[in-house]
Amino acid sequence: MKILRLTSVLFLLGFGLVGMTAASVYIYTADDGSVSLSNVPADNRYQVLIAEPKVKALAAPAVAAAKPLPVLANKALYNRIVAVAARTYGLDGALLHALISVESRYDPKAVSRRGAAGLMQLMPVTARRYGVTDSFDPVQNINGGAQYLSDLLKLFNGDVSLAIAAYNAGESAVARYGNRIPPFPETRDYVPKVLGFYRKYKVDL
């Protein structure tokens, strides 16, 4: 009888009480052959029948390492050209470097979806206005962009933020919004980026 009852218990454990295997299962066999099961033993007469499975601790998700800012490895290549253009047009070289950093990341062959080209991302109409015949030529491109920025600063009475906004959105857009930074998401994102680089380069240069 005892063997029969224990066999029945094992049958139930295998097919009817699968959920209990998430915790330890204890068994107690009385003198009359009756079997008692419990996941919480009432006293020390209970023996472990099925031990609680050890759950492998989940590894804590790795914290994504902060991406370092891209290194502007080519910046030094254009220091001399920028310095000459800055002196020629009465500009702060740090501001020119800041514009180039945001506009092209110092890629002289950069072309935007709208057709802006070169280090300072000159639009074709702007390039023509300032006599730039090859926007991919660093000297022509930087000088054309410097002239444009110089004119924008004069137009907006030396307000650097407005000049930067106009460089991105056009001077007519800034004027249309009452000489304020236009509410365009791209421009609202662009101006702080340029100013951030400008502050950095004013210290570094």
HELIX and SHEET records of a PDB file:
HELIX    1   1 LYS A    2  PHE A   15  1                                  14    
HELIX    2   2 VAL A   18  ALA A   22  5                                   5    
HELIX    3   3 LYS A   75  TYR A   78  5                                   4    
HELIX    4   4 ASN A   79  THR A   88  1                                  10    
HELIX    5   5 GLY A   93  GLU A  103  1                                  11    
HELIX    6   6 PRO A  124  ARG A  129  1                                   6    
HELIX    7   7 PRO A  138  LEU A  155  1                                  18    
HELIX    8   8 VAL A  160  ALA A  169  1                                  10    
HELIX    9   9 GLU A  171  ARG A  176  1                                   6    
HELIX   10  10 PRO A  185  ASP A  204  1                                  20    
SHEET    1   A 3 VAL A  35  SER A  38  0                                        
SHEET    2   A 3 VAL A  25  THR A  29 -1                                        
SHEET    3   A 3 GLN A  47  ILE A  50 -1                                        
END                                                                             
